[in-house]
């Protein structure tokens, strides 16, 4: 299958035809990201025939969703004035318990996570009366299960579901300034652009626009104005940009030994890339992860210690403590946030844990597979570990 299908102008034209509009909104920055992404997909990603199909689908979905959201917003300008108040963001290195913490907090009906099906298919607007029965739920679940058929074991590495919360990188994909692409595909130039050069402010503006769109259809789990529950490790790299867009955001940062983080995320990245390529390498994934982790931890630590984020509320969660007793950590978190953990909510959390016991990594990843020097890596992250009291873990 020809990579010529990944020509950006061709994809824009295809998406406009599907959406019935060519108005992508007032911010044109997405075009630069799209061009860089398509260049990388064509030259660097080593896509197989199925990979080209998946990449086209990913780009067209992001473009089409953007077009439809902009169109609906033009027709309903009041959406732009809808507040996004005190969003609760879970951030931290990948594989530090962000997902299970996110899933537990999502059991609180006072919080509103964006679900996978509505993030992938935000138009027509989700409606309260069909929120649990919308046919897009089954469509999204079928797509997820098809991925597991292509790469068996993928959902063990990274559980997914149509009716569970989705990460913010899936939203910012519509600005084409998102780590979702550089995890899913081999994109060395694109990931370095994201890490060192890209202006992420437009991506966070689009993020707000996306949330406003969803809440205009379903305000929250209890029909009251919602408090969004949001999650992505990618926010760790852009805490200042996040805070500029959401100055009242509450931020929960998870902490774990970065060496096992790199082992785990490298194995996951390798698995994800096998969906689209026959030439993925764990050591190459690990080299990318190492750079991202070192830069992200140092950047976040510097910002927090500088006082630049003083207007935002931060709560720190240790992975080791969370794995040992997740509900005790959740109770402490609620106390820190001044929230009441109602008995019914705690019971739903208990039920969720019983239904999703996990294996805390099992044998799915090994440090030896990364090809990295543990002594050198430990030296690069020692300052972070000392700053936040993060213990060394035994390397798997």
Short mmCIF file of the C-alpha atoms (twelve columns), coordinates in Angstrom:
data_MODEL
# 
_entry.id   MODEL 
# 
loop_
_atom_site.group_PDB 
_atom_site.id 
_atom_site.type_symbol 
_atom_site.label_atom_id 
_atom_site.label_alt_id 
_atom_site.label_comp_id 
_atom_site.label_asym_id 
_atom_site.label_seq_id 
_atom_site.Cartn_x 
_atom_site.Cartn_y 
_atom_site.Cartn_z 
_atom_site.pdbx_PDB_model_num 
ATOM 1   C CA . UNK A 1   0.000   0.000   0.000  1 
ATOM 2   C CA . UNK A 2   1.524   3.305   -1.073 1 
ATOM 3   C CA . UNK A 3   2.725   5.852   1.467  1 
ATOM 4   C CA . UNK A 4   1.534   8.461   -1.064 1 
ATOM 5   C CA . UNK A 5   -1.766  8.131   0.762  1 
ATOM 6   C CA . UNK A 6   -0.094  10.018  3.617  1 
ATOM 7   C CA . UNK A 7   0.275   13.232  1.646  1 
ATOM 8   C CA . UNK A 8   -1.075  15.913  4.041  1 
ATOM 9   C CA . UNK A 9   -3.016  17.838  1.394  1 
ATOM 10  C CA . UNK A 10  -4.668  14.628  0.270  1 
ATOM 11  C CA . UNK A 11  -5.628  13.751  3.851  1 
ATOM 12  C CA . UNK A 12  -7.022  17.238  4.465  1 
ATOM 13  C CA . UNK A 13  -9.127  17.007  1.301  1 
ATOM 14  C CA . UNK A 14  -10.360 13.532  2.247  1 
ATOM 15  C CA . UNK A 15  -11.352 14.669  5.740  1 
ATOM 16  C CA . UNK A 16  -13.133 17.787  4.486  1 
ATOM 17  C CA . UNK A 17  -15.171 15.647  2.117  1 
ATOM 18  C CA . UNK A 18  -16.211 13.342  4.976  1 
ATOM 19  C CA . UNK A 19  -17.065 16.203  7.331  1 
ATOM 20  C CA . UNK A 20  -18.763 18.371  4.748  1 
ATOM 21  C CA . UNK A 21  -16.741 21.435  5.733  1 
ATOM 22  C CA . UNK A 22  -13.226 22.758  5.260  1 
ATOM 23  C CA . UNK A 23  -13.173 25.092  8.279  1 
ATOM 24  C CA . UNK A 24  -10.445 23.855  10.631 1 
ATOM 25  C CA . UNK A 25  -10.751 26.803  12.999 1 
ATOM 26  C CA . UNK A 26  -8.847  30.008  13.554 1 
ATOM 27  C CA . UNK A 27  -5.586  28.422  14.757 1 
ATOM 28  C CA . UNK A 28  -3.543  27.238  11.775 1 
ATOM 29  C CA . UNK A 29  -0.696  25.757  13.837 1 
ATOM 30  C CA . UNK A 30  -2.037  22.253  13.319 1 
ATOM 31  C CA . UNK A 31  -0.834  22.332  9.691  1 
ATOM 32  C CA . UNK A 32  2.824   22.417  10.744 1 
ATOM 33  C CA . UNK A 33  2.333   19.449  13.058 1 
ATOM 34  C CA . UNK A 34  0.437   17.539  10.389 1 
ATOM 35  C CA . UNK A 35  3.193   18.151  7.863  1 
ATOM 36  C CA . UNK A 36  5.900   16.987  10.253 1 
ATOM 37  C CA . UNK A 37  3.869   13.925  11.218 1 
ATOM 38  C CA . UNK A 38  3.222   12.914  7.616  1 
ATOM 39  C CA . UNK A 39  6.881   13.434  6.715  1 
ATOM 40  C CA . UNK A 40  7.854   11.120  9.557  1 
ATOM 41  C CA . UNK A 41  5.241   8.515   8.722  1 
ATOM 42  C CA . UNK A 42  6.471   8.466   5.139  1 
ATOM 43  C CA . UNK A 43  10.243  8.571   5.711  1 
ATOM 44  C CA . UNK A 44  10.910  7.108   9.158  1 
ATOM 45  C CA . UNK A 45  8.048   4.967   10.477 1 
ATOM 46  C CA . UNK A 46  8.823   1.848   8.376  1 
ATOM 47  C CA . UNK A 47  5.118   1.192   7.939  1 
ATOM 48  C CA . UNK A 48  3.842   -2.049  6.500  1 
ATOM 49  C CA . UNK A 49  0.698   -2.110  4.354  1 
ATOM 50  C CA . UNK A 50  -1.555  -2.375  7.392  1 
ATOM 51  C CA . UNK A 51  0.420   0.399   9.072  1 
ATOM 52  C CA . UNK A 52  -0.299  2.780   6.210  1 
ATOM 53  C CA . UNK A 53  -3.987  1.991   6.588  1 
ATOM 54  C CA . UNK A 54  -3.870  2.550   10.360 1 
ATOM 55  C CA . UNK A 55  -1.939  5.809   10.004 1 
ATOM 56  C CA . UNK A 56  -4.365  7.155   7.410  1 
ATOM 57  C CA . UNK A 57  -7.261  6.229   9.693  1 
ATOM 58  C CA . UNK A 58  -5.623  7.943   12.679 1 
ATOM 59  C CA . UNK A 59  -4.949  11.175  10.787 1 
ATOM 60  C CA . UNK A 60  -8.321  11.305  9.049  1 
ATOM 61  C CA . UNK A 61  -10.149 10.684  12.333 1 
ATOM 62  C CA . UNK A 62  -8.259  13.532  14.024 1 
ATOM 63  C CA . UNK A 63  -8.871  15.912  11.116 1 
ATOM 64  C CA . UNK A 64  -12.529 14.972  10.741 1 
ATOM 65  C CA . UNK A 65  -13.212 15.337  14.461 1 
ATOM 66  C CA . UNK A 66  -11.597 18.763  14.404 1 
ATOM 67  C CA . UNK A 67  -13.694 19.869  11.443 1 
ATOM 68  C CA . UNK A 68  -16.939 18.705  13.021 1 
ATOM 69  C CA . UNK A 69  -16.186 20.248  16.405 1 
ATOM 70  C CA . UNK A 70  -15.300 23.587  14.806 1 
ATOM 71  C CA . UNK A 71  -18.453 23.484  12.681 1 
ATOM 72  C CA . UNK A 72  -20.690 22.728  15.670 1 
ATOM 73  C CA . UNK A 73  -18.990 25.460  17.663 1 
ATOM 74  C CA . UNK A 74  -19.634 27.968  14.868 1 
ATOM 75  C CA . UNK A 75  -23.316 27.037  14.970 1 
ATOM 76  C CA . UNK A 76  -23.420 27.217  18.790 1 
ATOM 77  C CA . UNK A 77  -21.045 30.037  19.822 1 
ATOM 78  C CA . UNK A 78  -22.238 29.845  23.418 1 
ATOM 79  C CA . UNK A 79  -20.109 26.702  23.806 1 
ATOM 80  C CA . UNK A 80  -16.977 28.867  23.766 1 
ATOM 81  C CA . UNK A 81  -18.105 30.567  26.992 1 
ATOM 82  C CA . UNK A 82  -18.654 27.271  28.824 1 
ATOM 83  C CA . UNK A 83  -16.245 27.117  31.797 1 
ATOM 84  C CA . UNK A 84  -13.861 24.233  32.452 1 
ATOM 85  C CA . UNK A 85  -13.498 24.625  36.201 1 
ATOM 86  C CA . UNK A 86  -10.784 23.162  38.425 1 
ATOM 87  C CA . UNK A 87  -9.936  20.209  36.174 1 
ATOM 88  C CA . UNK A 88  -8.120  17.420  37.987 1 
ATOM 89  C CA . UNK A 89  -5.078  16.214  36.018 1 
ATOM 90  C CA . UNK A 90  -3.135  13.041  36.766 1 
ATOM 91  C CA . UNK A 91  0.403   13.365  35.429 1 
ATOM 92  C CA . UNK A 92  3.700   11.551  35.903 1 
ATOM 93  C CA . UNK A 93  6.069   9.352   33.996 1 
ATOM 94  C CA . UNK A 94  4.377   6.626   31.950 1 
ATOM 95  C CA . UNK A 95  3.848   3.321   33.782 1 
ATOM 96  C CA . UNK A 96  3.750   4.903   37.232 1 
ATOM 97  C CA . UNK A 97  0.208   3.963   38.159 1 
ATOM 98  C CA . UNK A 98  -1.446  6.884   36.360 1 
ATOM 99  C CA . UNK A 99  -3.931  4.620   34.587 1 
ATOM 100 C CA . UNK A 100 -5.135  2.635   37.602 1 
ATOM 101 C CA . UNK A 101 -5.357  5.815   39.699 1 
ATOM 102 C CA . UNK A 102 -7.342  7.443   36.892 1 
ATOM 103 C CA . UNK A 103 -9.669  4.440   36.695 1 
ATOM 104 C CA . UNK A 104 -10.216 4.445   40.464 1 
ATOM 105 C CA . UNK A 105 -11.011 8.149   40.628 1 
ATOM 106 C CA . UNK A 106 -13.383 7.676   37.701 1 
ATOM 107 C CA . UNK A 107 -15.573 5.647   40.076 1 
ATOM 108 C CA . UNK A 108 -16.396 8.974   41.765 1 
ATOM 109 C CA . UNK A 109 -19.580 10.211  40.119 1 
ATOM 110 C CA . UNK A 110 -18.663 13.801  40.907 1 
ATOM 111 C CA . UNK A 111 -15.831 13.524  38.379 1 
ATOM 112 C CA . UNK A 112 -16.148 13.340  34.597 1 
ATOM 113 C CA . UNK A 113 -13.502 11.437  32.620 1 
ATOM 114 C CA . UNK A 114 -13.600 11.652  28.818 1 
ATOM 115 C CA . UNK A 115 -14.421 8.121   27.681 1 
ATOM 116 C CA . UNK A 116 -12.637 6.461   24.781 1 
ATOM 117 C CA . UNK A 117 -15.699 6.172   22.574 1 
ATOM 118 C CA . UNK A 118 -16.652 9.839   22.861 1 
ATOM 119 C CA . UNK A 119 -13.056 10.991  22.344 1 
ATOM 120 C CA . UNK A 120 -12.772 8.921   19.166 1 
ATOM 121 C CA . UNK A 121 -16.273 9.836   17.963 1 
ATOM 122 C CA . UNK A 122 -17.298 13.193  19.491 1 
ATOM 123 C CA . UNK A 123 -19.893 14.017  16.859 1 
ATOM 124 C CA . UNK A 124 -22.856 13.878  16.970 1 
ATOM 125 C CA . UNK A 125 -22.716 15.118  20.529 1 
ATOM 126 C CA . UNK A 126 -22.957 12.431  23.207 1 
ATOM 127 C CA . UNK A 127 -26.350 12.616  24.910 1 
ATOM 128 C CA . UNK A 128 -27.252 11.770  28.514 1 
ATOM 129 C CA . UNK A 129 -30.104 9.421   27.561 1 
ATOM 130 C CA . UNK A 130 -27.887 7.249   25.322 1 
ATOM 131 C CA . UNK A 131 -24.548 7.719   27.063 1 
ATOM 132 C CA . UNK A 132 -24.398 4.030   28.048 1 
ATOM 133 C CA . UNK A 133 -26.000 2.605   24.908 1 
ATOM 134 C CA . UNK A 134 -24.714 4.732   22.026 1 
ATOM 135 C CA . UNK A 135 -23.821 2.476   19.050 1 
ATOM 136 C CA . UNK A 136 -20.410 4.159   18.874 1 
ATOM 137 C CA . UNK A 137 -19.496 2.279   22.039 1 
ATOM 138 C CA . UNK A 138 -19.693 -1.104  20.310 1 
ATOM 139 C CA . UNK A 139 -17.924 0.277   17.239 1 
ATOM 140 C CA . UNK A 140 -15.029 1.579   19.341 1 
ATOM 141 C CA . UNK A 141 -14.785 -1.650  21.346 1 
ATOM 142 C CA . UNK A 142 -14.642 -3.694  18.156 1 
ATOM 143 C CA . UNK A 143 -11.715 -1.599  16.918 1 
ATOM 144 C CA . UNK A 144 -9.855  -2.134  20.191 1 
ATOM 145 C CA . UNK A 145 -10.425 -5.877  20.076 1 
ATOM 146 C CA . UNK A 146 -9.236  -6.006  16.470 1 
ATOM 147 C CA . UNK A 147 -5.916  -4.504  17.626 1 
ATOM 148 C CA . UNK A 148 -5.551  -7.347  20.115 1 
ATOM 149 C CA . UNK A 149 -6.098  -9.859  17.323 1 
ATOM 150 C CA . UNK A 150 -3.296  -8.275  15.274 1 
ATOM 151 C CA . UNK A 151 -0.831  -8.064  18.179 1 
ATOM 152 C CA . UNK A 152 -1.820  -10.615 20.852 1 
ATOM 153 C CA . UNK A 153 -0.993  -9.418  24.342 1 
ATOM 154 C CA . UNK A 154 -1.374  -5.730  23.540 1 
ATOM 155 C CA . UNK A 155 -4.244  -5.277  25.979 1 
ATOM 156 C CA . UNK A 156 -2.244  -6.984  28.722 1 
ATOM 157 C CA . UNK A 157 0.456   -4.361  28.301 1 
ATOM 158 C CA . UNK A 158 -2.038  -1.513  28.108 1 
ATOM 159 C CA . UNK A 159 -5.682  -2.285  28.994 1 
ATOM 160 C CA . UNK A 160 -8.152  -0.286  26.921 1 
ATOM 161 C CA . UNK A 161 -11.909 -0.146  26.562 1 
ATOM 162 C CA . UNK A 162 -14.564 1.940   24.860 1 
ATOM 163 C CA . UNK A 163 -16.220 2.890   28.163 1 
ATOM 164 C CA . UNK A 164 -13.124 3.702   30.191 1 
ATOM 165 C CA . UNK A 165 -11.328 7.015   30.443 1 
ATOM 166 C CA . UNK A 166 -9.082  8.079   27.587 1 
ATOM 167 C CA . UNK A 167 -5.806  9.979   27.778 1 
ATOM 168 C CA . UNK A 168 -5.480  13.605  26.749 1 
ATOM 169 C CA . UNK A 169 -2.949  12.734  24.020 1 
ATOM 170 C CA . UNK A 170 -5.861  11.292  22.066 1 
ATOM 171 C CA . UNK A 171 -7.505  14.713  22.259 1 
ATOM 172 C CA . UNK A 172 -4.460  16.812  21.364 1 
ATOM 173 C CA . UNK A 173 -3.973  14.576  18.329 1 
ATOM 174 C CA . UNK A 174 -6.372  17.009  16.654 1 
ATOM 175 C CA . UNK A 175 -3.660  19.686  16.840 1 
ATOM 176 C CA . UNK A 176 -1.027  17.164  15.627 1 
ATOM 177 C CA . UNK A 177 1.130   18.131  18.559 1 
ATOM 178 C CA . UNK A 178 0.776   14.949  20.592 1 
ATOM 179 C CA . UNK A 179 2.973   12.197  22.006 1 
ATOM 180 C CA . UNK A 180 0.407   9.622   20.933 1 
ATOM 181 C CA . UNK A 181 1.961   9.582   17.474 1 
ATOM 182 C CA . UNK A 182 5.582   9.240   18.608 1 
ATOM 183 C CA . UNK A 183 4.663   6.305   20.848 1 
ATOM 184 C CA . UNK A 184 2.581   4.504   18.263 1 
ATOM 185 C CA . UNK A 185 4.989   5.068   15.373 1 
ATOM 186 C CA . UNK A 186 8.758   5.327   14.895 1 
ATOM 187 C CA . UNK A 187 9.148   9.104   14.409 1 
ATOM 188 C CA . UNK A 188 12.607  10.255  15.546 1 
ATOM 189 C CA . UNK A 189 12.368  13.754  14.061 1 
ATOM 190 C CA . UNK A 190 8.798   14.303  15.180 1 
ATOM 191 C CA . UNK A 191 9.413   13.284  18.816 1 
ATOM 192 C CA . UNK A 192 12.442  15.570  19.107 1 
ATOM 193 C CA . UNK A 193 10.399  18.425  17.663 1 
ATOM 194 C CA . UNK A 194 7.700   17.744  20.271 1 
ATOM 195 C CA . UNK A 195 10.247  17.570  23.055 1 
ATOM 196 C CA . UNK A 196 12.437  20.540  22.219 1 
ATOM 197 C CA . UNK A 197 10.811  22.894  19.695 1 
ATOM 198 C CA . UNK A 198 7.040   22.660  19.376 1 
ATOM 199 C CA . UNK A 199 4.698   25.299  20.768 1 
ATOM 200 C CA . UNK A 200 2.182   23.247  22.760 1 
ATOM 201 C CA . UNK A 201 -0.079  26.176  23.698 1 
ATOM 202 C CA . UNK A 202 -2.386  25.683  20.683 1 
ATOM 203 C CA . UNK A 203 -2.729  22.004  21.600 1 
ATOM 204 C CA . UNK A 204 -3.956  22.966  25.064 1 
ATOM 205 C CA . UNK A 205 -6.380  25.500  23.567 1 
ATOM 206 C CA . UNK A 206 -7.756  22.735  21.371 1 
ATOM 207 C CA . UNK A 207 -7.900  20.474  24.433 1 
ATOM 208 C CA . UNK A 208 -10.163 22.996  26.179 1 
ATOM 209 C CA . UNK A 209 -12.290 23.334  23.052 1 
ATOM 210 C CA . UNK A 210 -12.722 19.552  22.938 1 
ATOM 211 C CA . UNK A 211 -13.801 19.389  26.596 1 
ATOM 212 C CA . UNK A 212 -16.265 22.242  26.083 1 
ATOM 213 C CA . UNK A 213 -17.716 20.336  23.158 1 
ATOM 214 C CA . UNK A 214 -18.213 17.124  25.134 1 
ATOM 215 C CA . UNK A 215 -19.676 18.821  28.210 1 
ATOM 216 C CA . UNK A 216 -22.159 20.740  26.075 1 
ATOM 217 C CA . UNK A 217 -23.745 17.361  25.354 1 
ATOM 218 C CA . UNK A 218 -23.227 15.539  28.672 1 
ATOM 219 C CA . UNK A 219 -22.448 18.025  31.465 1 
ATOM 220 C CA . UNK A 220 -21.383 15.380  33.951 1 
ATOM 221 C CA . UNK A 221 -22.248 12.038  35.506 1 
ATOM 222 C CA . UNK A 222 -24.952 13.629  37.677 1 
ATOM 223 C CA . UNK A 223 -26.303 16.180  35.178 1 
ATOM 224 C CA . UNK A 224 -24.490 18.901  37.108 1 
ATOM 225 C CA . UNK A 225 -21.613 21.043  35.792 1 
ATOM 226 C CA . UNK A 226 -18.736 18.633  35.779 1 
ATOM 227 C CA . UNK A 227 -15.280 18.622  37.218 1 
ATOM 228 C CA . UNK A 228 -13.152 17.005  34.573 1 
ATOM 229 C CA . UNK A 229 -10.891 14.108  35.515 1 
ATOM 230 C CA . UNK A 230 -8.017  14.037  33.034 1 
ATOM 231 C CA . UNK A 231 -4.868  12.027  32.595 1 
ATOM 232 C CA . UNK A 232 -1.750  11.802  30.516 1 
ATOM 233 C CA . UNK A 233 1.922   11.323  31.296 1 
ATOM 234 C CA . UNK A 234 2.558   13.780  28.430 1 
ATOM 235 C CA . UNK A 235 1.444   16.682  30.651 1 
ATOM 236 C CA . UNK A 236 4.604   16.196  32.713 1 
ATOM 237 C CA . UNK A 237 6.613   17.687  29.870 1 
ATOM 238 C CA . UNK A 238 4.348   20.751  29.578 1 
ATOM 239 C CA . UNK A 239 3.261   21.692  33.098 1 
ATOM 240 C CA . UNK A 240 3.773   25.400  32.431 1 
ATOM 241 C CA . UNK A 241 1.681   25.270  29.258 1 
ATOM 242 C CA . UNK A 242 -1.027  23.279  31.046 1 
ATOM 243 C CA . UNK A 243 -1.069  25.804  33.901 1 
ATOM 244 C CA . UNK A 244 -1.292  28.731  31.479 1 
ATOM 245 C CA . UNK A 245 -4.428  27.250  29.897 1 
ATOM 246 C CA . UNK A 246 -5.901  25.925  33.159 1 
ATOM 247 C CA . UNK A 247 -4.665  28.220  35.957 1 
ATOM 248 C CA . UNK A 248 -7.035  26.595  38.473 1 
ATOM 249 C CA . UNK A 249 -6.038  23.022  37.589 1 
ATOM 250 C CA . UNK A 250 -5.364  20.539  40.380 1 
ATOM 251 C CA . UNK A 251 -2.415  18.324  39.478 1 
ATOM 252 C CA . UNK A 252 -1.639  14.887  40.932 1 
ATOM 253 C CA . UNK A 253 1.880   13.743  40.057 1 
ATOM 254 C CA . UNK A 254 2.836   10.090  40.399 1 
ATOM 255 C CA . UNK A 255 6.435   9.062   41.127 1 
ATOM 256 C CA . UNK A 256 8.352   5.860   40.428 1 
ATOM 257 C CA . UNK A 257 11.918  4.670   39.848 1 
ATOM 258 C CA . UNK A 258 12.595  5.920   36.298 1 
ATOM 259 C CA . UNK A 259 14.662  2.881   35.318 1 
ATOM 260 C CA . UNK A 260 11.754  0.458   35.586 1 
ATOM 261 C CA . UNK A 261 9.600   3.107   33.923 1 
ATOM 262 C CA . UNK A 262 11.917  3.049   30.901 1 
ATOM 263 C CA . UNK A 263 11.877  -0.764  30.774 1 
ATOM 264 C CA . UNK A 264 8.096   -0.834  30.894 1 
ATOM 265 C CA . UNK A 265 7.332   1.986   28.461 1 
ATOM 266 C CA . UNK A 266 9.896   0.613   25.994 1 
ATOM 267 C CA . UNK A 267 8.150   -2.760  25.966 1 
ATOM 268 C CA . UNK A 268 4.749   -1.093  25.550 1 
ATOM 269 C CA . UNK A 269 5.991   1.184   22.764 1 
ATOM 270 C CA . UNK A 270 7.482   -1.813  20.969 1 
ATOM 271 C CA . UNK A 271 4.162   -3.640  21.201 1 
ATOM 272 C CA . UNK A 272 2.199   -0.639  19.938 1 
ATOM 273 C CA . UNK A 273 4.513   -0.086  16.984 1 
ATOM 274 C CA . UNK A 274 4.128   -3.705  15.909 1 
ATOM 275 C CA . UNK A 275 0.567   -2.835  14.897 1 
ATOM 276 C CA . UNK A 276 1.901   -0.762  12.021 1 
ATOM 277 C CA . UNK A 277 5.445   -1.966  11.354 1 
ATOM 278 C CA . UNK A 278 7.391   -5.197  11.024 1 
ATOM 279 C CA . UNK A 279 10.640  -3.505  12.094 1 
ATOM 280 C CA . UNK A 280 10.215  -2.270  15.667 1 
ATOM 281 C CA . UNK A 281 13.160  -2.398  18.088 1 
ATOM 282 C CA . UNK A 282 12.923  -2.316  21.882 1 
ATOM 283 C CA . UNK A 283 16.405  -0.788  22.173 1 
ATOM 284 C CA . UNK A 284 15.420  2.027   19.831 1 
ATOM 285 C CA . UNK A 285 12.237  2.572   21.846 1 
ATOM 286 C CA . UNK A 286 14.351  2.662   25.018 1 
ATOM 287 C CA . UNK A 287 16.726  5.279   23.617 1 
ATOM 288 C CA . UNK A 288 13.767  7.540   22.857 1 
ATOM 289 C CA . UNK A 289 12.188  6.887   26.259 1 
ATOM 290 C CA . UNK A 290 15.449  7.666   28.050 1 
ATOM 291 C CA . UNK A 291 15.715  11.097  26.450 1 
ATOM 292 C CA . UNK A 292 12.057  11.870  27.087 1 
ATOM 293 C CA . UNK A 293 12.158  10.744  30.717 1 
ATOM 294 C CA . UNK A 294 15.329  12.645  31.595 1 
ATOM 295 C CA . UNK A 295 14.092  15.842  29.931 1 
ATOM 296 C CA . UNK A 296 10.580  15.544  31.351 1 
ATOM 297 C CA . UNK A 297 11.590  14.899  34.948 1 
ATOM 298 C CA . UNK A 298 14.135  17.699  34.979 1 
ATOM 299 C CA . UNK A 299 11.782  20.162  33.298 1 
ATOM 300 C CA . UNK A 300 8.926   19.418  35.686 1 
ATOM 301 C CA . UNK A 301 11.164  19.524  38.755 1 
ATOM 302 C CA . UNK A 302 12.656  22.868  37.709 1 
ATOM 303 C CA . UNK A 303 9.231   24.389  37.086 1 
ATOM 304 C CA . UNK A 304 7.795   23.204  40.383 1 
ATOM 305 C CA . UNK A 305 10.812  24.328  42.405 1 
ATOM 306 C CA . UNK A 306 10.938  27.723  40.693 1 
ATOM 307 C CA . UNK A 307 7.496   28.693  41.953 1 
ATOM 308 C CA . UNK A 308 6.266   29.220  38.392 1 
ATOM 309 C CA . UNK A 309 3.328   26.893  39.108 1 
ATOM 310 C CA . UNK A 310 2.473   28.335  42.514 1 
ATOM 311 C CA . UNK A 311 -1.098  29.017  41.441 1 
ATOM 312 C CA . UNK A 312 -1.795  25.317  40.906 1 
ATOM 313 C CA . UNK A 313 -2.454  22.758  43.599 1 
ATOM 314 C CA . UNK A 314 -0.065  19.770  43.486 1 
ATOM 315 C CA . UNK A 315 -0.361  16.446  45.264 1 
ATOM 316 C CA . UNK A 316 2.375   13.805  44.996 1 
ATOM 317 C CA . UNK A 317 1.686   10.063  44.931 1 
ATOM 318 C CA . UNK A 318 4.374   7.410   45.331 1 
ATOM 319 C CA . UNK A 319 3.947   4.374   43.084 1 
ATOM 320 C CA . UNK A 320 5.359   1.998   45.710 1 
ATOM 321 C CA . UNK A 321 2.826   3.143   48.298 1 
ATOM 322 C CA . UNK A 322 -0.020  3.063   45.803 1 
ATOM 323 C CA . UNK A 323 0.711   -0.506  44.732 1 
ATOM 324 C CA . UNK A 324 0.980   -1.590  48.381 1 
ATOM 325 C CA . UNK A 325 -2.392  -0.110  49.409 1 
ATOM 326 C CA . UNK A 326 -4.206  1.784   46.648 1 
ATOM 327 C CA . UNK A 327 -7.264  2.725   48.688 1 
ATOM 328 C CA . UNK A 328 -5.174  4.113   51.538 1 
ATOM 329 C CA . UNK A 329 -3.422  6.352   49.016 1 
ATOM 330 C CA . UNK A 330 -6.759  7.404   47.527 1 
ATOM 331 C CA . UNK A 331 -8.103  8.294   50.984 1 
ATOM 332 C CA . UNK A 332 -5.002  10.388  51.676 1 
ATOM 333 C CA . UNK A 333 -5.379  12.035  48.275 1 
ATOM 334 C CA . UNK A 334 -8.988  12.984  48.994 1 
ATOM 335 C CA . UNK A 335 -7.917  14.458  52.329 1 
ATOM 336 C CA . UNK A 336 -5.203  16.503  50.583 1 
ATOM 337 C CA . UNK A 337 -7.742  17.752  48.049 1 
ATOM 338 C CA . UNK A 338 -10.374 18.552  50.665 1 
ATOM 339 C CA . UNK A 339 -12.818 16.106  49.066 1 
ATOM 340 C CA . UNK A 340 -15.110 13.650  50.811 1 
ATOM 341 C CA . UNK A 341 -14.659 10.016  49.840 1 
ATOM 342 C CA . UNK A 342 -18.206 8.753   50.173 1 
ATOM 343 C CA . UNK A 343 -18.703 5.119   51.232 1 
ATOM 344 C CA . UNK A 344 -20.525 4.231   48.005 1 
ATOM 345 C CA . UNK A 345 -17.641 5.658   45.948 1 
ATOM 346 C CA . UNK A 346 -15.058 3.751   47.966 1 
ATOM 347 C CA . UNK A 347 -17.042 0.550   47.478 1 
ATOM 348 C CA . UNK A 348 -17.093 1.077   43.712 1 
ATOM 349 C CA . UNK A 349 -13.337 1.525   43.873 1 
ATOM 350 C CA . UNK A 350 -12.986 -1.730  45.830 1 
ATOM 351 C CA . UNK A 351 -15.138 -3.513  43.271 1 
ATOM 352 C CA . UNK A 352 -13.017 -2.122  40.459 1 
ATOM 353 C CA . UNK A 353 -9.813  -3.375  42.071 1 
ATOM 354 C CA . UNK A 354 -11.297 -6.836  42.550 1 
ATOM 355 C CA . UNK A 355 -12.321 -6.923  38.895 1 
ATOM 356 C CA . UNK A 356 -8.932  -5.604  37.687 1 
ATOM 357 C CA . UNK A 357 -6.245  -7.104  39.956 1 
ATOM 358 C CA . UNK A 358 -3.317  -6.537  37.551 1 
ATOM 359 C CA . UNK A 359 0.073   -8.180  37.863 1 
ATOM 360 C CA . UNK A 360 2.225   -5.077  38.520 1 
ATOM 361 C CA . UNK A 361 4.335   -5.735  35.435 1 
ATOM 362 C CA . UNK A 362 4.893   -9.463  35.740 1 
ATOM 363 C CA . UNK A 363 7.545   -10.561 33.252 1 
ATOM 364 C CA . UNK A 364 6.406   -8.254  30.456 1 
ATOM 365 C CA . UNK A 365 9.559   -6.140  30.543 1 
ATOM 366 C CA . UNK A 366 13.242  -6.452  31.507 1 
ATOM 367 C CA . UNK A 367 15.938  -3.826  31.950 1 
ATOM 368 C CA . UNK A 368 18.355  -6.010  29.982 1 
ATOM 369 C CA . UNK A 369 16.169  -5.590  26.885 1 
ATOM 370 C CA . UNK A 370 16.723  -1.814  26.819 1 
ATOM 371 C CA . UNK A 371 20.427  -1.960  26.018 1 
ATOM 372 C CA . UNK A 372 21.001  0.994   28.358 1 
ATOM 373 C CA . UNK A 373 23.640  1.445   31.074 1 
ATOM 374 C CA . UNK A 374 21.897  1.284   34.469 1 
ATOM 375 C CA . UNK A 375 24.692  3.096   36.337 1 
ATOM 376 C CA . UNK A 376 24.720  5.965   33.860 1 
ATOM 377 C CA . UNK A 377 20.934  6.208   33.857 1 
ATOM 378 C CA . UNK A 378 20.749  6.155   37.660 1 
ATOM 379 C CA . UNK A 379 23.132  9.090   37.819 1 
ATOM 380 C CA . UNK A 380 20.972  11.121  35.433 1 
ATOM 381 C CA . UNK A 381 17.801  10.698  37.512 1 
ATOM 382 C CA . UNK A 382 19.302  10.727  41.009 1 
ATOM 383 C CA . UNK A 383 18.416  14.390  41.573 1 
ATOM 384 C CA . UNK A 384 14.769  13.700  40.804 1 
ATOM 385 C CA . UNK A 385 14.670  10.677  43.098 1 
ATOM 386 C CA . UNK A 386 16.225  12.622  45.961 1 
ATOM 387 C CA . UNK A 387 13.908  15.591  45.443 1 
ATOM 388 C CA . UNK A 388 10.740  13.486  45.698 1 
ATOM 389 C CA . UNK A 389 11.968  10.616  47.872 1 
ATOM 390 C CA . UNK A 390 11.561  8.020   45.124 1 
ATOM 391 C CA . UNK A 391 13.213  4.731   46.153 1 
ATOM 392 C CA . UNK A 392 15.291  2.566   43.842 1 
ATOM 393 C CA . UNK A 393 13.418  -0.529  42.683 1 
ATOM 394 C CA . UNK A 394 14.981  -3.851  41.897 1 
ATOM 395 C CA . UNK A 395 15.454  -3.901  38.155 1 
ATOM 396 C CA . UNK A 396 13.348  -6.511  36.442 1 
# 
